[in-house]
Amino acid sequence: MNRVLDDDLIYEILSVVEEIPEGCVATYGQIARLIGREKNARLVGKVLSRAEYYGKYPCHRVVNHAGRLAPGWNKQADLLFEEGVFLKDENHVDLKKYQWED
């Protein structure tokens, strides 16, 4: 990645993502809050965009604060559907129904 992101921080984020139960979603901001960096939702997104270099993590379970899926990642909707998460429109998850209660 870059000098600002050390492996400890990356794995701290990924370990939270790993805890999101099947059939639920979390937001970038929610993950940032859980690692004690509540103003760093974009940092979480940056790490998740490169998570494949660190192993297999359920990054498809992470959406933005409005429940919007990651732009350009068409497979995300399919992966969520396979877990029983239905979209309320073509790009959004119903957070009231599916958000993980950490």
Backbone atoms as SQL, in Angstrom:
CREATE TABLE atoms (id INTEGER PRIMARY KEY, chain TEXT, resi INTEGER, resn TEXT, atom TEXT, x REAL, y REAL, z REAL);
INSERT INTO atoms VALUES
  (1, 'A', 1, 'MET', 'N', 0.843, -1.168, 0.000),
  (2, 'A', 1, 'MET', 'CA', 0.000, 0.000, 0.000),
  (3, 'A', 1, 'MET', 'C', 0.896, 1.242, 0.000),
  (4, 'A', 2, 'ASN', 'N', 0.901, 1.984, 1.094),
  (5, 'A', 2, 'ASN', 'CA', 1.832, 3.097, 1.192),
  (6, 'A', 2, 'ASN', 'C', 2.317, 3.215, 2.623),
  (7, 'A', 3, 'ARG', 'N', 3.179, 4.185, 2.863),
  (8, 'A', 3, 'ARG', 'CA', 3.803, 4.300, 4.189),
  (9, 'A', 3, 'ARG', 'C', 2.809, 4.551, 5.315),
  (10, 'A', 4, 'VAL', 'N', 1.691, 5.198, 5.017),
  (11, 'A', 4, 'VAL', 'CA', 0.719, 5.546, 6.044),
  (12, 'A', 4, 'VAL', 'C', -0.004, 4.302, 6.575),
  (13, 'A', 5, 'LEU', 'N', -0.198, 3.314, 5.725),
  (14, 'A', 5, 'LEU', 'CA', -0.949, 2.127, 6.105),
  (15, 'A', 5, 'LEU', 'C', 0.007, 0.996, 6.454),
  (16, 'A', 6, 'ASP', 'N', 0.135, 0.714, 7.729),
  (17, 'A', 6, 'ASP', 'CA', 0.990, -0.401, 8.105),
  (18, 'A', 6, 'ASP', 'C', 0.168, -1.682, 8.192),
  (19, 'A', 7, 'ASP', 'N', 0.850, -2.791, 8.181),
  (20, 'A', 7, 'ASP', 'CA', 0.161, -4.078, 8.179),
  (21, 'A', 7, 'ASP', 'C', -0.738, -4.266, 9.391),
  (22, 'A', 8, 'ASP', 'N', -0.347, -3.744, 10.557),
  (23, 'A', 8, 'ASP', 'CA', -1.195, -3.896, 11.748),
  (24, 'A', 8, 'ASP', 'C', -2.559, -3.249, 11.543),
  (25, 'A', 9, 'LEU', 'N', -2.573, -2.047, 10.978),
  (26, 'A', 9, 'LEU', 'CA', -3.831, -1.348, 10.725),
  (27, 'A', 9, 'LEU', 'C', -4.656, -2.093, 9.680),
  (28, 'A', 10, 'ILE', 'N', -4.009, -2.548, 8.640),
  (29, 'A', 10, 'ILE', 'CA', -4.704, -3.288, 7.587),
  (30, 'A', 10, 'ILE', 'C', -5.372, -4.528, 8.166),
  (31, 'A', 11, 'TYR', 'N', -4.634, -5.294, 8.929),
  (32, 'A', 11, 'TYR', 'CA', -5.212, -6.518, 9.495),
  (33, 'A', 11, 'TYR', 'C', -6.233, -6.232, 10.586),
  (34, 'A', 12, 'GLU', 'N', -6.124, -5.091, 11.246),
  (35, 'A', 12, 'GLU', 'CA', -7.145, -4.699, 12.222),
  (36, 'A', 12, 'GLU', 'C', -8.480, -4.462, 11.505),
  (37, 'A', 13, 'ILE', 'N', -8.432, -3.768, 10.386),
  (38, 'A', 13, 'ILE', 'CA', -9.636, -3.528, 9.587),
  (39, 'A', 13, 'ILE', 'C', -10.187, -4.846, 9.061),
  (40, 'A', 14, 'LEU', 'N', -9.314, -5.660, 8.488),
  (41, 'A', 14, 'LEU', 'CA', -9.759, -6.926, 7.905),
  (42, 'A', 14, 'LEU', 'C', -10.306, -7.886, 8.953),
  (43, 'A', 15, 'SER', 'N', -9.790, -7.825, 10.167),
  (44, 'A', 15, 'SER', 'CA', -10.307, -8.711, 11.218),
  (45, 'A', 15, 'SER', 'C', -11.730, -8.337, 11.602),
  (46, 'A', 16, 'VAL', 'N', -12.067, -7.044, 11.548),
  (47, 'A', 16, 'VAL', 'CA', -13.446, -6.619, 11.807),
  (48, 'A', 16, 'VAL', 'C', -14.344, -7.091, 10.664),
  (49, 'A', 17, 'VAL', 'N', -13.889, -6.925, 9.431),
  (50, 'A', 17, 'VAL', 'CA', -14.671, -7.363, 8.270),
  (51, 'A', 17, 'VAL', 'C', -14.954, -8.861, 8.368),
  (52, 'A', 18, 'GLU', 'N', -13.983, -9.596, 8.833),
  (53, 'A', 18, 'GLU', 'CA', -14.123, -11.041, 8.970),
  (54, 'A', 18, 'GLU', 'C', -15.225, -11.434, 9.954),
  (55, 'A', 19, 'GLU', 'N', -15.539, -10.546, 10.887),
  (56, 'A', 19, 'GLU', 'CA', -16.557, -10.821, 11.906),
  (57, 'A', 19, 'GLU', 'C', -17.986, -10.523, 11.456),
  (58, 'A', 20, 'ILE', 'N', -18.155, -9.842, 10.341),
  (59, 'A', 20, 'ILE', 'CA', -19.508, -9.515, 9.859),
  (60, 'A', 20, 'ILE', 'C', -20.204, -10.824, 9.505),
  (61, 'A', 21, 'PRO', 'N', -21.317, -11.116, 10.144),
  (62, 'A', 21, 'PRO', 'CA', -21.991, -12.393, 9.891),
  (63, 'A', 21, 'PRO', 'C', -22.566, -12.488, 8.477),
  (64, 'A', 22, 'GLU', 'N', -22.648, -13.689, 7.986),
  (65, 'A', 22, 'GLU', 'CA', -23.288, -13.945, 6.704),
  (66, 'A', 22, 'GLU', 'C', -24.726, -13.438, 6.776),
  (67, 'A', 23, 'GLY', 'N', -25.173, -12.792, 5.713),
  (68, 'A', 23, 'GLY', 'CA', -26.538, -12.265, 5.683),
  (69, 'A', 23, 'GLY', 'C', -26.667, -10.876, 6.278),
  (70, 'A', 24, 'CYS', 'N', -25.535, -10.272, 6.652),
  (71, 'A', 24, 'CYS', 'CA', -25.527, -8.918, 7.209),
  (72, 'A', 24, 'CYS', 'C', -24.522, -8.062, 6.449),
  (73, 'A', 25, 'VAL', 'N', -24.662, -6.753, 6.594),
  (74, 'A', 25, 'VAL', 'CA', -23.691, -5.824, 6.040),
  (75, 'A', 25, 'VAL', 'C', -23.269, -4.845, 7.130),
  (76, 'A', 26, 'ALA', 'N', -22.112, -4.235, 6.926),
  (77, 'A', 26, 'ALA', 'CA', -21.630, -3.161, 7.786),
  (78, 'A', 26, 'ALA', 'C', -21.244, -2.002, 6.880),
  (79, 'A', 27, 'THR', 'N', -21.122, -0.824, 7.447),
  (80, 'A', 27, 'THR', 'CA', -20.707, 0.328, 6.654),
  (81, 'A', 27, 'THR', 'C', -19.228, 0.598, 6.892),
  (82, 'A', 28, 'TYR', 'N', -18.632, 1.338, 5.962),
  (83, 'A', 28, 'TYR', 'CA', -17.225, 1.719, 6.114),
  (84, 'A', 28, 'TYR', 'C', -17.043, 2.492, 7.417),
  (85, 'A', 29, 'GLY', 'N', -17.967, 3.399, 7.689),
  (86, 'A', 29, 'GLY', 'CA', -17.888, 4.193, 8.915),
  (87, 'A', 29, 'GLY', 'C', -18.033, 3.354, 10.173),
  (88, 'A', 30, 'GLN', 'N', -18.870, 2.366, 10.119),
  (89, 'A', 30, 'GLN', 'CA', -19.061, 1.462, 11.254),
  (90, 'A', 30, 'GLN', 'C', -17.754, 0.721, 11.559),
  (91, 'A', 31, 'ILE', 'N', -17.079, 0.256, 10.526),
  (92, 'A', 31, 'ILE', 'CA', -15.813, -0.437, 10.725),
  (93, 'A', 31, 'ILE', 'C', -14.769, 0.524, 11.269),
  (94, 'A', 32, 'ALA', 'N', -14.731, 1.744, 10.728),
  (95, 'A', 32, 'ALA', 'CA', -13.793, 2.750, 11.228),
  (96, 'A', 32, 'ALA', 'C', -14.027, 3.012, 12.722),
  (97, 'A', 33, 'ARG', 'N', -15.287, 3.117, 13.108),
  (98, 'A', 33, 'ARG', 'CA', -15.612, 3.351, 14.524),
  (99, 'A', 33, 'ARG', 'C', -15.141, 2.183, 15.394),
  (100, 'A', 34, 'LEU', 'N', -15.330, 0.968, 14.896),
  (101, 'A', 34, 'LEU', 'CA', -14.955, -0.222, 15.672),
  (102, 'A', 34, 'LEU', 'C', -13.445, -0.353, 15.901),
  (103, 'A', 35, 'ILE', 'N', -12.656, 0.269, 15.017),
  (104, 'A', 35, 'ILE', 'CA', -11.202, 0.225, 15.225),
  (105, 'A', 35, 'ILE', 'C', -10.684, 1.506, 15.889),
  (106, 'A', 36, 'GLY', 'N', -11.628, 2.350, 16.337),
  (107, 'A', 36, 'GLY', 'CA', -11.236, 3.572, 17.044),
  (108, 'A', 36, 'GLY', 'C', -10.803, 4.704, 16.138),
  (109, 'A', 37, 'ARG', 'N', -11.221, 4.678, 14.873),
  (110, 'A', 37, 'ARG', 'CA', -10.873, 5.731, 13.916),
  (111, 'A', 37, 'ARG', 'C', -12.138, 6.200, 13.217),
  (112, 'A', 38, 'GLU', 'N', -13.108, 6.698, 13.985),
  (113, 'A', 38, 'GLU', 'CA', -14.433, 6.983, 13.455),
  (114, 'A', 38, 'GLU', 'C', -14.469, 7.967, 12.293),
  (115, 'A', 39, 'LYS', 'N', -13.450, 8.748, 12.084),
  (116, 'A', 39, 'LYS', 'CA', -13.443, 9.692, 10.967),
  (117, 'A', 39, 'LYS', 'C', -12.689, 9.151, 9.753),
  (118, 'A', 40, 'ASN', 'N', -12.386, 7.870, 9.737),
  (119, 'A', 40, 'ASN', 'CA', -11.567, 7.292, 8.669),
  (120, 'A', 40, 'ASN', 'C', -12.281, 6.238, 7.827),
  (121, 'A', 41, 'ALA', 'N', -13.530, 6.504, 7.464),
  (122, 'A', 41, 'ALA', 'CA', -14.276, 5.565, 6.629),
  (123, 'A', 41, 'ALA', 'C', -13.596, 5.376, 5.270),
  (124, 'A', 42, 'ARG', 'N', -13.019, 6.433, 4.722),
  (125, 'A', 42, 'ARG', 'CA', -12.341, 6.315, 3.425),
  (126, 'A', 42, 'ARG', 'C', -11.109, 5.430, 3.520),
  (127, 'A', 43, 'LEU', 'N', -10.445, 5.481, 4.642),
  (128, 'A', 43, 'LEU', 'CA', -9.291, 4.609, 4.873),
  (129, 'A', 43, 'LEU', 'C', -9.733, 3.150, 4.818),
  (130, 'A', 44, 'VAL', 'N', -10.868, 2.849, 5.426),
  (131, 'A', 44, 'VAL', 'CA', -11.414, 1.495, 5.398),
  (132, 'A', 44, 'VAL', 'C', -11.685, 1.084, 3.954),
  (133, 'A', 45, 'GLY', 'N', -12.290, 1.964, 3.181),
  (134, 'A', 45, 'GLY', 'CA', -12.560, 1.673, 1.781),
  (135, 'A', 45, 'GLY', 'C', -11.291, 1.410, 0.995),
  (136, 'A', 46, 'LYS', 'N', -10.253, 2.179, 1.272),
  (137, 'A', 46, 'LYS', 'CA', -8.977, 1.992, 0.575),
  (138, 'A', 46, 'LYS', 'C', -8.387, 0.618, 0.890),
  (139, 'A', 47, 'VAL', 'N', -8.414, 0.257, 2.155),
  (140, 'A', 47, 'VAL', 'CA', -7.892, -1.059, 2.552),
  (141, 'A', 47, 'VAL', 'C', -8.699, -2.168, 1.891),
  (142, 'A', 48, 'LEU', 'N', -10.019, -2.051, 1.919),
  (143, 'A', 48, 'LEU', 'CA', -10.861, -3.107, 1.350),
  (144, 'A', 48, 'LEU', 'C', -10.692, -3.226, -0.163),
  (145, 'A', 49, 'SER', 'N', -10.381, -2.130, -0.820),
  (146, 'A', 49, 'SER', 'CA', -10.180, -2.193, -2.276),
  (147, 'A', 49, 'SER', 'C', -8.950, -3.015, -2.632),
  (148, 'A', 50, 'ARG', 'N', -8.074, -3.237, -1.655),
  (149, 'A', 50, 'ARG', 'CA', -6.838, -4.002, -1.884),
  (150, 'A', 50, 'ARG', 'C', -6.758, -5.250, -1.010),
  (151, 'A', 51, 'ALA', 'N', -7.861, -5.631, -0.427),
  (152, 'A', 51, 'ALA', 'CA', -7.882, -6.752, 0.521),
  (153, 'A', 51, 'ALA', 'C', -7.453, -8.068, -0.099),
  (154, 'A', 52, 'GLU', 'N', -7.685, -8.240, -1.388),
  (155, 'A', 52, 'GLU', 'CA', -7.332, -9.501, -2.042),
  (156, 'A', 52, 'GLU', 'C', -5.849, -9.824, -1.902),
  (157, 'A', 53, 'TYR', 'N', -5.012, -8.832, -1.664),
  (158, 'A', 53, 'TYR', 'CA', -3.576, -9.061, -1.498),
  (159, 'A', 53, 'TYR', 'C', -3.233, -9.615, -0.118),
  (160, 'A', 54, 'TYR', 'N', -4.213, -9.629, 0.777),
  (161, 'A', 54, 'TYR', 'CA', -3.977, -10.060, 2.153),
  (162, 'A', 54, 'TYR', 'C', -4.700, -11.347, 2.519),
  (163, 'A', 55, 'GLY', 'N', -5.459, -11.884, 1.618),
  (164, 'A', 55, 'GLY', 'CA', -6.199, -13.113, 1.894),
  (165, 'A', 55, 'GLY', 'C', -7.634, -12.987, 1.438),
  (166, 'A', 56, 'LYS', 'N', -8.439, -13.922, 1.905),
  (167, 'A', 56, 'LYS', 'CA', -9.854, -13.951, 1.500),
  (168, 'A', 56, 'LYS', 'C', -10.708, -13.408, 2.648),
  (169, 'A', 57, 'TYR', 'N', -11.367, -12.296, 2.385),
  (170, 'A', 57, 'TYR', 'CA', -12.208, -11.643, 3.391),
  (171, 'A', 57, 'TYR', 'C', -13.565, -11.328, 2.758),
  (172, 'A', 58, 'PRO', 'N', -14.629, -11.300, 3.564),
  (173, 'A', 58, 'PRO', 'CA', -15.971, -11.033, 3.020),
  (174, 'A', 58, 'PRO', 'C', -16.236, -9.535, 2.809),
  (175, 'A', 59, 'CYS', 'N', -15.407, -8.909, 1.991),
  (176, 'A', 59, 'CYS', 'CA', -15.528, -7.469, 1.749),
  (177, 'A', 59, 'CYS', 'C', -16.834, -7.099, 1.073),
  (178, 'A', 60, 'HIS', 'N', -17.486, -8.067, 0.457),
  (179, 'A', 60, 'HIS', 'CA', -18.776, -7.793, -0.183),
  (180, 'A', 60, 'HIS', 'C', -19.837, -7.407, 0.831),
  (181, 'A', 61, 'ARG', 'N', -19.579, -7.637, 2.099),
  (182, 'A', 61, 'ARG', 'CA', -20.539, -7.308, 3.159),
  (183, 'A', 61, 'ARG', 'C', -20.403, -5.871, 3.652),
  (184, 'A', 62, 'VAL', 'N', -19.596, -5.069, 2.992),
  (185, 'A', 62, 'VAL', 'CA', -19.384, -3.681, 3.416),
  (186, 'A', 62, 'VAL', 'C', -19.942, -2.738, 2.356),
  (187, 'A', 63, 'VAL', 'N', -20.751, -1.783, 2.818),
  (188, 'A', 63, 'VAL', 'CA', -21.412, -0.805, 1.952),
  (189, 'A', 63, 'VAL', 'C', -21.200, 0.592, 2.524),
  (190, 'A', 64, 'ASN', 'N', -21.618, 1.611, 1.792),
  (191, 'A', 64, 'ASN', 'CA', -21.445, 2.959, 2.338),
  (192, 'A', 64, 'ASN', 'C', -22.562, 3.290, 3.342),
  (193, 'A', 65, 'HIS', 'N', -22.530, 4.490, 3.879),
  (194, 'A', 65, 'HIS', 'CA', -23.465, 4.900, 4.943),
  (195, 'A', 65, 'HIS', 'C', -24.924, 4.874, 4.513),
  (196, 'A', 66, 'ALA', 'N', -25.172, 4.917, 3.199),
  (197, 'A', 66, 'ALA', 'CA', -26.545, 4.882, 2.684),
  (198, 'A', 66, 'ALA', 'C', -26.941, 3.485, 2.201),
  (199, 'A', 67, 'GLY', 'N', -26.038, 2.528, 2.374),
  (200, 'A', 67, 'GLY', 'CA', -26.318, 1.165, 1.926),
  (201, 'A', 67, 'GLY', 'C', -25.950, 0.912, 0.478),
  (202, 'A', 68, 'ARG', 'N', -25.270, 1.883, -0.156),
  (203, 'A', 68, 'ARG', 'CA', -24.915, 1.743, -1.566),
  (204, 'A', 68, 'ARG', 'C', -23.767, 0.759, -1.748),
  (205, 'A', 69, 'LEU', 'N', -23.884, -0.055, -2.771),
  (206, 'A', 69, 'LEU', 'CA', -22.836, -1.008, -3.103),
  (207, 'A', 69, 'LEU', 'C', -21.633, -0.276, -3.680),
  (208, 'A', 70, 'ALA', 'N', -20.492, -0.952, -3.687),
  (209, 'A', 70, 'ALA', 'CA', -19.278, -0.364, -4.242),
  (210, 'A', 70, 'ALA', 'C', -19.442, -0.160, -5.752),
  (211, 'A', 71, 'PRO', 'N', -19.203, 1.053, -6.244),
  (212, 'A', 71, 'PRO', 'CA', -19.343, 1.313, -7.675),
  (213, 'A', 71, 'PRO', 'C', -18.373, 0.444, -8.488),
  (214, 'A', 72, 'GLY', 'N', -18.874, -0.105, -9.567),
  (215, 'A', 72, 'GLY', 'CA', -18.024, -0.878, -10.454),
  (216, 'A', 72, 'GLY', 'C', -17.759, -2.315, -10.044),
  (217, 'A', 73, 'TRP', 'N', -18.305, -2.735, -8.919),
  (218, 'A', 73, 'TRP', 'CA', -18.102, -4.116, -8.468),
  (219, 'A', 73, 'TRP', 'C', -19.430, -4.852, -8.612),
  (220, 'A', 74, 'ASN', 'N', -19.713, -5.316, -9.803),
  (221, 'A', 74, 'ASN', 'CA', -20.991, -5.947, -10.109),
  (222, 'A', 74, 'ASN', 'C', -21.219, -7.242, -9.343),
  (223, 'A', 75, 'LYS', 'N', -20.178, -7.940, -8.989),
  (224, 'A', 75, 'LYS', 'CA', -20.311, -9.219, -8.303),
  (225, 'A', 75, 'LYS', 'C', -20.796, -9.062, -6.848),
  (226, 'A', 76, 'GLN', 'N', -20.642, -7.880, -6.279),
  (227, 'A', 76, 'GLN', 'CA', -21.034, -7.657, -4.888),
  (228, 'A', 76, 'GLN', 'C', -22.503, -7.989, -4.662),
  (229, 'A', 77, 'ALA', 'N', -23.364, -7.549, -5.529),
  (230, 'A', 77, 'ALA', 'CA', -24.803, -7.814, -5.383),
  (231, 'A', 77, 'ALA', 'C', -25.077, -9.310, -5.427),
  (232, 'A', 78, 'ASP', 'N', -24.413, -10.019, -6.319),
  (233, 'A', 78, 'ASP', 'CA', -24.601, -11.470, -6.424),
  (234, 'A', 78, 'ASP', 'C', -24.158, -12.185, -5.153),
  (235, 'A', 79, 'LEU', 'N', -23.011, -11.770, -4.610),
  (236, 'A', 79, 'LEU', 'CA', -22.504, -12.400, -3.389),
  (237, 'A', 79, 'LEU', 'C', -23.453, -12.159, -2.215),
  (238, 'A', 80, 'LEU', 'N', -23.987, -10.958, -2.110),
  (239, 'A', 80, 'LEU', 'CA', -24.932, -10.661, -1.037),
  (240, 'A', 80, 'LEU', 'C', -26.229, -11.455, -1.221),
  (241, 'A', 81, 'PHE', 'N', -26.710, -11.529, -2.451),
  (242, 'A', 81, 'PHE', 'CA', -27.926, -12.283, -2.740),
  (243, 'A', 81, 'PHE', 'C', -27.764, -13.751, -2.325),
  (244, 'A', 82, 'GLU', 'N', -26.595, -14.328, -2.600),
  (245, 'A', 82, 'GLU', 'CA', -26.324, -15.716, -2.219),
  (246, 'A', 82, 'GLU', 'C', -26.412, -15.923, -0.709),
  (247, 'A', 83, 'GLU', 'N', -26.217, -14.859, 0.059),
  (248, 'A', 83, 'GLU', 'CA', -26.291, -14.932, 1.521),
  (249, 'A', 83, 'GLU', 'C', -27.659, -14.520, 2.046),
  (250, 'A', 84, 'GLY', 'N', -28.600, -14.233, 1.154),
  (251, 'A', 84, 'GLY', 'CA', -29.942, -13.864, 1.590),
  (252, 'A', 84, 'GLY', 'C', -30.164, -12.386, 1.803),
  (253, 'A', 85, 'VAL', 'N', -29.227, -11.550, 1.335),
  (254, 'A', 85, 'VAL', 'CA', -29.384, -10.101, 1.437),
  (255, 'A', 85, 'VAL', 'C', -29.964, -9.606, 0.120),
  (256, 'A', 86, 'PHE', 'N', -31.169, -9.043, 0.195),
  (257, 'A', 86, 'PHE', 'CA', -31.842, -8.550, -0.990),
  (258, 'A', 86, 'PHE', 'C', -31.692, -7.034, -1.067),
  (259, 'A', 87, 'LEU', 'N', -31.531, -6.536, -2.271),
  (260, 'A', 87, 'LEU', 'CA', -31.368, -5.101, -2.476),
  (261, 'A', 87, 'LEU', 'C', -32.727, -4.421, -2.546),
  (262, 'A', 88, 'LYS', 'N', -32.811, -3.205, -2.019),
  (263, 'A', 88, 'LYS', 'CA', -34.073, -2.463, -2.100),
  (264, 'A', 88, 'LYS', 'C', -34.201, -1.742, -3.437),
  (265, 'A', 89, 'ASP', 'N', -33.094, -1.546, -4.130),
  (266, 'A', 89, 'ASP', 'CA', -33.082, -1.116, -5.527),
  (267, 'A', 89, 'ASP', 'C', -31.794, -1.678, -6.109),
  (268, 'A', 90, 'GLU', 'N', -31.453, -1.334, -7.316),
  (269, 'A', 90, 'GLU', 'CA', -30.324, -2.019, -7.950),
  (270, 'A', 90, 'GLU', 'C', -28.968, -1.737, -7.313),
  (271, 'A', 91, 'ASN', 'N', -28.856, -0.724, -6.468),
  (272, 'A', 91, 'ASN', 'CA', -27.562, -0.362, -5.884),
  (273, 'A', 91, 'ASN', 'C', -27.533, -0.237, -4.369),
  (274, 'A', 92, 'HIS', 'N', -28.631, -0.513, -3.688),
  (275, 'A', 92, 'HIS', 'CA', -28.685, -0.257, -2.245),
  (276, 'A', 92, 'HIS', 'C', -29.237, -1.432, -1.439),
  (277, 'A', 93, 'VAL', 'N', -28.600, -1.641, -0.294),
  (278, 'A', 93, 'VAL', 'CA', -29.068, -2.603, 0.699),
  (279, 'A', 93, 'VAL', 'C', -29.917, -1.836, 1.708),
  (280, 'A', 94, 'ASP', 'N', -30.949, -2.443, 2.209),
  (281, 'A', 94, 'ASP', 'CA', -31.780, -1.848, 3.258),
  (282, 'A', 94, 'ASP', 'C', -31.044, -2.014, 4.586),
  (283, 'A', 95, 'LEU', 'N', -30.394, -0.941, 5.040),
  (284, 'A', 95, 'LEU', 'CA', -29.600, -1.023, 6.269),
  (285, 'A', 95, 'LEU', 'C', -30.461, -1.309, 7.498),
  (286, 'A', 96, 'LYS', 'N', -31.698, -0.844, 7.506),
  (287, 'A', 96, 'LYS', 'CA', -32.566, -1.118, 8.653),
  (288, 'A', 96, 'LYS', 'C', -32.810, -2.611, 8.806),
  (289, 'A', 97, 'LYS', 'N', -32.779, -3.325, 7.721),
  (290, 'A', 97, 'LYS', 'CA', -33.062, -4.756, 7.740),
  (291, 'A', 97, 'LYS', 'C', -31.791, -5.606, 7.871),
  (292, 'A', 98, 'TYR', 'N', -30.708, -5.197, 7.220),
  (293, 'A', 98, 'TYR', 'CA', -29.543, -6.074, 7.118),
  (294, 'A', 98, 'TYR', 'C', -28.277, -5.599, 7.840),
  (295, 'A', 99, 'GLN', 'N', -28.288, -4.387, 8.434),
  (296, 'A', 99, 'GLN', 'CA', -27.047, -3.905, 9.042),
  (297, 'A', 99, 'GLN', 'C', -26.664, -4.725, 10.273),
  (298, 'A', 100, 'TRP', 'N', -25.432, -5.078, 10.334),
  (299, 'A', 100, 'TRP', 'CA', -24.846, -5.824, 11.451),
  (300, 'A', 100, 'TRP', 'C', -24.880, -4.964, 12.692),
  (301, 'A', 101, 'GLU', 'N', -25.393, -5.524, 13.752),
  (302, 'A', 101, 'GLU', 'CA', -25.398, -4.821, 15.033),
  (303, 'A', 101, 'GLU', 'C', -24.201, -5.293, 15.836),
  (304, 'A', 102, 'ASP', 'N', -23.133, -4.513, 15.691),
  (305, 'A', 102, 'ASP', 'CA', -21.874, -4.859, 16.352),
  (306, 'A', 102, 'ASP', 'C', -22.061, -4.710, 17.816);
